[in-house]
Amino acid sequence: MASIPLILLLSLYALYAAMAARISPLFLDLERPASWLRTPFDTSNYGKLQLNNGLALTPQMGWNSWNFFGCNINEKVIKETADALISTGLADLGYKYVNIDDCWSSLTRNTKGELEPDPKTFPSGIKALADYVHEKGLKLGIYSDAGAFTCQVRPGSLYHENDDAQLFALWGVDYLKYDNCFNLGIKPEERYPPMRDALNSTGRTIFYSLCEWGVDDPALWAGKVGNSWRTTDDITDSWESMTTIADLNDKWASYAGPGGWNDPDMLEVGNGGMTYMEYRGHFSIWALMKAPLLMGCDVRKMTAKTFEILSNEEVIAVNQDPLGVQGRKVSVGGNNDCSQFHMLGNFRFGLVLSLKTGLLLLYGTVVLKLSRLQPNGKC
Ligand SMILES: *[C@@H]1O[C@H](CO)[C@@H](O)[C@H](O)[C@H]1NC(C)=O
């Protein structure tokens, strides 16, 4: 049943793209398409809303420690993960950020009031780790919190923005994930910009990833503050959590674009809570939504199937398409919404892009993969 509208939509898209291409020199002089056609692909806000630090022209790719390791991290794990990103070839596919999440720091600031790496788990310090990662052509990410404490009750950076940003820059950090725990009830719109300014004034280019869990609709204001903003609560490793989050994130599609992205949280692919087909759906939907592709599994020990999903170059190409349009869910069918059709691209540029890079065909491939999703065999 769901396949009829799917085929219809696909044909319409192909037809429209073909027409647009044929008349493209004229098309610019014509009236703009009706708003129902235009809005899903509106790129008129690009550049106006985004943070001007030159980063995030496409969604960030890499790895983060939290989804698999939680608090059980140490410098050996981080180094071995960097090694694995290189040896598996994942770094060459774009996975460049090695991001340390919560629990890297000591429980208290030192006598000078500075953040300090936990001496038991990170005895060599963050600077040494950054040097190690940089030598491999990778980038190092760190974590702090726009509150009094981090979620695991390490010192937070609220009212320490300048000192902490200077320290991160001194260490050679390239990325900051900034969480929302113990926020003293102060609005995120007040707590997040000071860290943007502090990072900027270090002079070091640092990716700024907002993590206020979508509580104050950050898509509406965070474009000028960060390079990405979480739109939802934390993901868990289940089909229900993943699809719920995807639906919540879908709503903000028109606010994403080069420089700033909606972040529906990190990938769970390879962590064991979903089936192979479900993980394929997870990865495809994240790619289509122009979500950050931050792997959350133990890349040192990933299975061949996990690697196959995460290294799918066609899907990665959709995510990293420089046009930067977030795909929208336009049709849903089947039990548990398991047939989904996501649409992306700009009608006017769809075919031009595809001629250059073959992307139209690739979009088609992804759509077919999605439409064949069979979670729990219930479709
Ligand atoms: C700081 O902000 C200015 C103004 O937006 C921008 O031009 C500059 O590139 C930023 N610098 C860094 C290091 O992010």
The ligand as an SDF file (V2000), in Angstrom:
LIG
                    3D

 14 14  0  0  0  0  0  0  0  0999 V2000
   35.1920   35.4000   15.8980 C   0  0  0  0  0  0  0  0  0  0  0  0
   34.0330   36.0540   15.4210 O   0  0  0  0  0  0  0  0  0  0  0  0
   34.2350   36.8390   14.2670 C   0  0  0  0  0  0  0  0  0  0  0  0
   32.9540   37.5930   13.9880 C   0  0  0  0  0  0  0  0  0  0  0  0
   31.8760   36.7220   13.8220 O   0  0  0  0  0  0  0  0  0  0  0  0
   34.6690   35.9610   13.1260 C   0  0  0  0  0  0  0  0  0  0  0  0
   34.8910   36.7460   11.9540 O   0  0  0  0  0  0  0  0  0  0  0  0
   35.9350   35.2430   13.5140 C   0  0  0  0  0  0  0  0  0  0  0  0
   36.3040   34.3510   12.4880 O   0  0  0  0  0  0  0  0  0  0  0  0
   35.7320   34.4810   14.8180 C   0  0  0  0  0  0  0  0  0  0  0  0
   36.9810   33.8800   15.2500 N   0  0  0  0  0  0  0  0  0  0  0  0
   37.0910   32.6500   15.7030 C   0  0  0  0  0  0  0  0  0  0  0  0
   38.4480   32.2250   16.0970 C   0  0  0  0  0  0  0  0  0  0  0  0
   36.1610   31.8680   15.7940 O   0  0  0  0  0  0  0  0  0  0  0  0
  1  2  1  0
  1 10  1  0
  2  3  1  0
  3  4  1  0
  3  6  1  0
  4  5  1  0
  6  7  1  0
  6  8  1  0
  8  9  1  0
  8 10  1  0
 10 11  1  0
 11 12  1  0
 12 13  1  0
 12 14  2  0
M  END
$$$$
